[in-house]
Amino acid sequence: MRLPDDIVLLPTGPAQAMRILAALAQPFTTSQARQALGTTRRVAIPLLEHLDQRGWTRRLDAGHREVVR
């Protein structure tokens, strides 16, 4: 699957990311998500925005998100 900024993920990538993010203390920071996912900020931001658009996560403020259960 393709995300903005020429980011390419496996089709299972978003679901795998959700399992990892759901295990974090909620809400989590972008930095915590990036570290847990083992990726760079360049990949983490478009992925988190994609998850927000799908309604799987919700952005709370400039630095925090939570998994929508």
DAJOMO-V804582 format. One record per residue. N is the residue number from 1. RES is the residue in one small letter. PHI is phi in degrees with one decimal (* if undefined). OMEGA is omega as a letter, one per 40 degrees, with the letter a starting at -180 (NA if undefined). Layout:
BEGIN
N:RES:PHI:OMEGA
N:RES:PHI:OMEGA
END
This chain:
BEGIN
1:m:*:a
2:r:-107.0:i
3:l:-116.2:i
4:p:-56.4:i
5:d:64.2:i
6:d:59.3:i
7:i:-87.2:i
8:v:-121.1:i
9:l:-122.3:i
10:l:-64.8:i
11:p:-57.5:i
12:t:-85.9:a
13:g:-56.2:a
14:p:-60.6:i
15:a:-66.3:i
16:q:-63.8:i
17:a:-61.7:a
18:m:-62.6:i
19:r:-61.2:a
20:i:-68.9:a
21:l:-66.5:i
22:a:-65.5:i
23:a:-81.1:i
24:l:-76.5:i
25:a:-63.0:a
26:q:-102.6:e
27:p:-72.5:a
28:f:-118.8:i
29:t:-89.5:i
30:t:-59.7:i
31:s:-63.7:i
32:q:-62.6:i
33:a:-63.2:a
34:r:-58.2:a
35:q:-65.6:a
36:a:-64.7:a
37:l:-80.6:i
38:g:65.8:a
39:t:-134.0:i
40:t:-95.2:i
41:r:-62.2:i
42:r:-59.1:i
43:v:-91.1:a
44:a:-62.0:a
45:i:-62.7:i
46:p:-61.7:i
47:l:-65.3:i
48:l:-63.2:i
49:e:-64.0:i
50:h:-63.4:i
51:l:-64.5:i
52:d:-61.1:a
53:q:-62.8:i
54:r:-78.1:a
55:g:83.1:a
56:w:-85.9:i
57:t:-129.9:i
58:r:-134.1:i
59:r:-80.4:a
60:l:-93.4:i
61:d:-156.1:a
62:a:-61.1:a
63:g:-124.2:a
64:h:-128.1:i
65:r:-136.9:i
66:e:-140.7:i
67:v:-76.8:i
68:v:-87.2:a
69:r:-101.1:NA
END
